[in-house]
Amino acid sequence: MVKIEAIIRHYKLDEVKDALTRAGVQGMTVTEVRGFGRQKGHKEQYRGAEYVVDFVPKLKVEVAVPDELAEAAVEAITTAGRTGQVGDGKIFVIPLSDAVRIRTGERGEVAL
Amino acid sequence: MTATGKPAGPRTGMEAQRKPWEEVRDDLIAQLHAGQDGVLLAESLAARADALITQVARQVLSADQWKGLALIAVGGYGQRMLAPGSDVDLILLHRWYQRHGARHIARLLVPALWDMGLRPGFAIRMVHECGRLAKADLTCLTTLRSARLLIGDRGLADSLSRSLDALPRTRAGKYLLRTMIQEVLARRSHDDQQSEPDLKNGPGGIRDLQFIDWIAWLATGRRFAEHLPCVWKTASDEERLRSAQELLWRVRWWLHALAPRCGDRLALGLQDQIAQRLGYRDSEDRHAAEQLLVQLNRTRRLVVSVLDRLIAHFDASPSKSRPSASPVPIRQVGGRLWDIDGHEPVARDPELAIQLLDALAQMGGRPGAVLLNALERLCSDRKIDWTAARRMFLARLGRSRGLGAFVRLLNETGLLARLLPGWERIHALPQLTSYHAYTVDEHCIAALEMACTAEAAERDELWNELSRPLSERDRSILHLALLLHDAGKGSRSDHSRVGARIARSVAEQLMLTNRECELLVFLVASHLSLSGTAFHRDPHDLASVRELAETVQTPHRLKLLYLLTICDILAAGPGRLTSWKLDLLRLTYQSTHAILTGSLPPALLGHTSHLPEKKRELAAQYGATSGTRFQSWLAMLPPEYLHAYPPERVVEDYREISRLRRSKCRVRVEAATGSRRRVRIYSHDRPRLFLDIVAGLYAAGTDVLHARATTLPDGSVIDEFLVVDHVEDSPELRHRRIEQAILEATVSQNPRELLKHRPLVRRSTSLSPLTQPRVAFENQEDVTLVEVFAPDYPGLLYDVLLCLYTHRLDITKACVATYGDRAVDVFYVRDQFGHPVTDEAHLKRLRHDLVSTLQKLVPARHV
């Protein structure tokens, strides 16, 4: 099992969600986050005042999937979340040691 | 129980002996399925619990062994009201000499009750201990208040009852009353999930019904039902409270029956199932769950309203001053509760009722029973004319102070539904999403409160800045839009569109002017457009922002839309407006504002890294022949210009500017689609230049649709116009004529003479009767923005420019646009000393002159 954390552009959420659903991913968690990578912070100017925006609004999508689905999920996020511009985001794949469904107490892949 | 009749140990035969209580519950749940009333079931379950517990108690001790001991039911069980998942709370009272005996009995009794399937809360107390606990702790007091003897020494039970009955007359009783009121108010602010109401502890739930009894008892020493009629409750309230109790218990029973582990919160996932069980069916415009929740919400509101009036009546800090603005004599009937002496005037006069409620809201007062009866009669009388009252309400909407409390009183008393046609359909309507915490009407009123209180201003500095200069009338429209923005909810169609239709009908009833009606309809119809672009599209993408700009059309409408959007999100529930969302909304607002005012959106300034590259490319392409002069020209180009045009156009503009001789003007005319032409003028800046160019265009028989004027730091001017040509002739001739007219106008600088020869043209667009001219100002650091929004007519731009120059204002930049039959022009102006116009009197005169000019619509000389 792996947990996939994807930092994506906020307006790409619907496309990423649909792509993940098509790839067979059943559930996901979405969080409003801010950050920057190579995109860096940028300067903005409005009505004469210049200010630096350090962190750019992004969304973090988290899904836990069996190993065999991991590649398809990453591919789905990459394809749906890409614009080709700096700032498209990142995907992190993290090994999971266990998962528990709280309602039933089931563990492992059946709990995903 | 064992076969010998002795109480069994906790583990012996547990599975078999749990059944009696389970059987009792199953039997009553079967009666629930058969349609039995919730309150009767609650009472039946308590009676069956009585039977089981006394049976076990008799088996533990014989009748004569109960001397000095009493088994007491307390809490909800003491009130004879139990749901399948309710706790069964018991107290074993004992006299001093039975201390050891009581412990022994408890050791026998509790395991036996567990074996029957009950899970009792159990305590052993003496009477004086109970009295002490009741004085010190509210929970103990309310639990003991319903104490009821099950078996044992009646004298003990009576003495407990006497000690509690004396409490309301003591200092401790008054302290407990204050604490209880605080507890009620604190509960209300903590539970705001109206989409998943808590039937027991939520506002207007079963606990609040109990609070009505408890507070009435603590305040008067008498039970609720014993002192009717009273000043805080109407006669009809009594019947309604009984129905409320029945509904709450019926739903609670179904909730416990279908989801035993769910507690008392009516979760979204269970609402439809329970609604179906209660006989609600999906209709054309409402789901069964919505119908149930509407009834439940109205029920809960009634309970809250009665409780609030009770609290107001016994409030320890009554308002001292009389409401100065009260239109009829009113008297204080206790605490913050005020009433009138007779029904008649208020029951016939809606204006009087509005003034009276406003006066009460201003001082935090609440209406008493007589006034409520009068208002009820007023609302049910269909012959009454509400026209004047609606006008009064609209005027009141422009003043923020105390507006939220006033509108809440109007909603609670039913007057709001009479003032705003269409309000009734969203009254108490649930929003079955986890995003919205409140019902539709609560949400709309909360949004209004966000705008009236410091809430939105404190959360967002931009909101504060934009809302400050609003006129009272614009504020009225904004507040009305906040009340109506979700009025279309509850239908299966797009709620923004349905809401816009309702808004138009309300505007007619409130007799808004055409401009105000149009603004209101726009705000309601487009209330999701700003957040939609910000959250679901790329606010850095110029096409997305332009699309929004085309919907919004004017900076003023954008400003009101931003104010509405922030309040709408704030009022969805606590924590809904995150700084993440706020950043995106601000960025989208600023980008759209920049487009509407002809600047480069800040969203793109963050992505102007390509501009140096563009300059290098240009220098490489043309620099070899031009040398440093071209490069210094490139250096002074504003980013919005450089961003807007392709390299070949920049080079072309440079060439044209280079060919200019002093005080001369160069004109280029190209054909665009249909009868449209694109005209570019290169010149050196001077006062009235823009006016002369427009006069030339106008004299040539064209009308300006869009214009973009750019003045470079060295004084050279590049103006671009998209015009519609009303004269049919060969393109070459027309281009020459237009060029000639502009050159004549700029050289002679006497456009009046030229205008006499303008060809006779017909209007190409029809005027919208809904559009009226509007002028707005916005002062920036070194310039004043003049925004003109008016029905378009031939020569409008010329008239506006003439007016601006008459006021000795220089135009440094202009963004002229036409949307259908409406012209939206923004001018960046400075006074003759190069400063922004800050003198209020001057701005007032300018506004007056511009509006007078534009109200002429189609001056006779032009047609």
Interface residues (C-beta under 8 A of the other chain):
Chain A: R9 H10 Y11 D14 E32 V33 R34 H42 K43 E44 Q45 Y46 R47 G48 V53 P57
Chain B: F535 H536 R537 D538 T578 W580 K581 D583 L584 Q590 A594 P602 A603 L605 G606 H607 Q780 E781 D782
